[in-house]
Amino acid sequence: MCMIRALMINSSLLKSFSLFEGLPQADLEHIAECLHEKSFRKGELVFMAGASCERVFIVQSGTVKVFRASAETGREQVLETLGPGQTCACHTGEEDLDCSSSGEAVTDCKIWYLSAPDFARLVQTKPSVSLALNRIFSGRLHCLSSLVEAISLKDVRSRLIRFLLEWPAKPSADKKGGSLLELTVTREEIAGRIGTARETVARTLHQLKEEGLIDILAHQIVIKNRSKMESQLTA
């Protein structure tokens, strides 16, 4: 259950968030006074699809996944993952809208909330915030367009290969020429991100291993032949 924390938010922390970049200190202090902070444990819902969108949240720490779930099958499709400094903002706060998706804490999180009216006034009176919001909208549109393209036009194998290639990697000490992926997500979560079932992810990973493209370790995957995997995406 989320815990409301009654403590003053340090306005200096806002400077590092792109949404508030360029605002003078006086404005940052005013915004800090309007923010409310809540803590969520891993697995708790931060917001729910269909609920009234009365607040805009900003991730202060931790990770939140934004997703849609099928009412019939319960299968999830992850739309985006938000980290520190990122926001769920999907409108300017001027309209009464319902949330089109749900948000769940992937890790323990601290979330800052700003009421829709406060957010609307901020967008209307601060050009830098309006410009930052436009950048967020543009980036989100690009990500969602890429997601639609991948799910509509790419097969599961291609989507999984792209996911693995884009996951942050480090050199593997015991696998010559390979790169090591420290997976902080489960196969079920991977399935949610690429729009398929957990069993399909497991089966496809096994196929990639049998072909010598990857090696599967405990909570780790070694990319053994990155160039061949990349060539399969362009074939």
Secondary structure, DSSP 8 states (H G I E B T S, - for coil): --EEE-----GGGGGGSGGGTT--HHHHHHHHHH-EEEEE-TT-EEE-TTSB--EEEEEEES-EEEEEE-TTT--EEEEEEE-TT-B---S-S-S--B-SSEEEESS-EEEEEEEHHHHHHHHHH-HHHHHHHHHHHHHHHHHHHHHHHHHHHS-HHHHHHHHHHHS-EEE-SSSTT-EEEE--S-HHHHHHHHTS-HHHHHHHHHHHHHTTSEEEETTEEEES-HHHHHHHHH-
